[in-house]
Amino acid sequence: MRILLTESERAAAAVPAALLAAEGHELAFCHGADDGGAPCAGLAAGRRCPLSEGGVDLVVDVRPAPGRLTLREAGVLCALRSRVPLLVAGPTPEDTALGEAATICRADELVDACACAMAATGPAARRAVSEAIRPLFREDADRPHVRLMELEGTVHLYISLLSESDGPLLEEVRRRAWLAYIQATRGRYEAVAHVAIMSKT
């Protein structure tokens, strides 16, 4: 999953970022050492807000202590405006209705809460499957088409190939797709992978 991290105070997201990176998440930050004193990455010279580039699945706001929203948490407002799911790790900001627009968790629940924020058939899960099977194919080959569908409590991973492939490759595609999905969703959903060869005509 691609996660954008913001924080209520400097360095508050350092440990959560390490934990999320260890889980295999791709991370971006609202604040960085190279921001040149700018309030966020989007206003730093030569940089852009990660939300403006698209592809962010979840914004995580790390709040180690109670209190009102701080200036460092402008990313919270950006997430709401961009309609990207928001997860607050720590106390709910005072004097706001943010609890109605975000998922709230304790700091020690962050890794599991991020997995729960991933929709069973959403873009983050589909991307995890696509990226897992991509190395099995040449760069110039037709890329497999991945579609996820939930039927009666089971998520079906449909992988369509546009070129002839042998049995061992099909089985490896199926294995990698299933494993990537289970790891990305932390085993929260039953999943079955299907691989089919599609005609180009």
VENVENRA-V66776 format. One record per run of one state. SS is the DSSP state (A for helix, B for strand, O for the rest). FROM is the first residue (numbers start at 1). TO is the last residue. If there is no record, write none. Layout:
SS/FROM/TO ; SS/FROM/TO
This chain:
O/1/1 ; B/2/7 ; O/8/13 ; A/14/22 ; O/23/25 ; B/26/29 ; O/30/40 ; A/41/43 ; O/44/49 ; A/50/53 ; O/54/57 ; B/58/63 ; O/64/70 ; A/71/82 ; O/83/85 ; B/86/90 ; O/91/97 ; A/98/101 ; O/102/102 ; B/103/105 ; O/106/106 ; A/107/117 ; O/118/122 ; A/123/134 ; O/135/144 ; B/145/151 ; O/152/153 ; B/154/161 ; O/162/166 ; A/167/184 ; O/185/189 ; B/190/197 ; O/198/201
